[in-house]
Amino acid sequence: MAPEENAGTELLLQGFDRRFLAARTLRSFPWQVGEAKLKDSSDSELLRDILQKTVKHPVCVKHPPSVTCARCFLSELIKKHEAVHTEPLDELYKALAETVMAKESTQGHRSYLLPSGGSVTLSESTAIISHGTTGLVTWDAYPGAVEDTVPFPPARTVLELGSGAGLTGLAICKMCHPWAYIFSDPHSRILEQLRGNVLLNGLSLEADITANLDSPRVTVDVAMVHQLSAFQPDIVIAADMLYCPEAIVSLVGVLWRLAACQEHKRTPEVYMAFTVHNPETCQLFTTKLAEPPRRAGIRWEAEAHHDQKLLPYGEHLEMAMLNLTL
C-alpha cells in the first residue's frame, strides 16, 4: 500500500474511532469515504480494522457506549459491507448478535481520545432528560465549547460553573494540570454523577486522604454564593451554558456575586465558551452583563475560536468564546 493510501486509511479509521467512542450520531461518520475504500479493497481487512477501532477498541471494551448506539452502528456497518462484498464477515455478525443479546441500560459511556494521550470517559444517562435535568448527558455541541477553554497555563485554581457530566473539567485536569479544580452544578443528581466520573477517570476527590499529590485537587460542589469567596479561583469558566433565558439570568447573577467577592483581591480570568444556538440568546447574555448592580457593568470581548478539532463535534456548529472582566 502506497504511503498516501496508508495515511488516508489511518485518517479514516481515526474518524471512525473518535466518533464511535464519543457516541456521535451515525450521520457524522465518514461513510462515503469508507464506501469508496471498501469498493477498492479486494478483501474485508478494512472492515476488520474499523471493527477493532470501534466496538473492539480497548476503551470501548472497558467502558462501552449504550447498547443502542453499538447496535445501530454495527447494523450500518454490515449494510455497507453487504453492498460491496458477497461474502459475509463473521466478526461483524457476531458483534451485532452480542448487542442484540445485551441488556439495555439507563447509563452508557462516551469517551474522548485526547491529543496529549489517554482519554476522558463519561458515564451518562441514555435519556436526554433524566431526573428533571438535561445535565446528565453531553450535548453534541459541548466538545466544541470545551476546546476553547482548554489552553491555559498550569498551577492555577479553576472554578467551573455548570459542569454537567464533567467533560470540560476532566479534559482540563488531564491536559493542563491545574493546581486545583472545582466542579460545580446546582443539581444534586448531576453532582452525584460528576463525582463518579471524576473517580472513573483516575482522579481523586479532595476529601480522599489517599489522593495523588501530583494530580489536581478536585472538588465537586454546589458552589453556593457564600462559598464563592472561599474558592478564590484564578480562572472561572463555563461551557455551553447560554441555552435559555432562565439559565442566562442565573449565570449572570453568579458572575455579579463573584465580582462582589473579589473587590479587594485580584479578579479571576473569566471565560465563556458556547455554541451560538441563536443570536437573540447571545444578545440577552451581553445585555444582562451591562445591567446594574454595578454602573460600569461586566466588560467582555470576543476571543478568536480556534479550529484544532481536538474532539469530535458537529462541523456546522458556530462556536464563540468571550473573555469577561469582572
C-alpha angles and dihedrals in degrees: 000000000000118000091245091052091047091052091049092051092049091052090049093051090047089053090055100043096046092050097042095049090049090050093236121176117277093244090062093065120100093249097149093055089045093052092051091051092046091055090052092048119090094202141027098262093114091053090051090051091051090049091052091049095050125026092012095044109125091238091051093047090053097039109020123195120237117304090240092054093051093044094051092047094050092046090054092045091052090050091054091047094050091050092065106021129057094195114079119234107229094202091061095051092045091052091049091049089054091055091047090054094043120102118246115244135199088229132059137167135248117194128192120200109221123219088227090060131266124051146253115237124193128194106214142174114264089219121080090222117035132159088003096300141089091211095093092076134055111239119225091248095051100085090057091056090046093058093062092053097049107078110078135116120277126239092065136123110235128196116195120199116211098006097181112182090350106250096135097049096042091050091049093047091052099039105032103028099215119194092240136003126197117199112198138182134153095227116089095208090053091051090052091052091045092056090051092050092049090055092041089061095052097257124128129227116240093250091059107103090198092059119139107252090209090063126076118274099251124203127180112198146148088244096220118198094256090055098055096087092047092057092058094192123195090203132029119194138177126183125205097342099134096091103116139012094250093055091047094052091049092047094050090049090056091048091052091050090048090052090051091052091055100051094119097031137064106281117238124248108256123204127184116191117182148152115254097237090167133345093236092062092050090047090053090054095052090044092053090050090060096050126097148292084089119039096221093049125208109306121218141181132192119249123210113262111230123219101216092126093209091164131032116260139139112303092210094059120111112224128196137186128199128193109208128203112208 
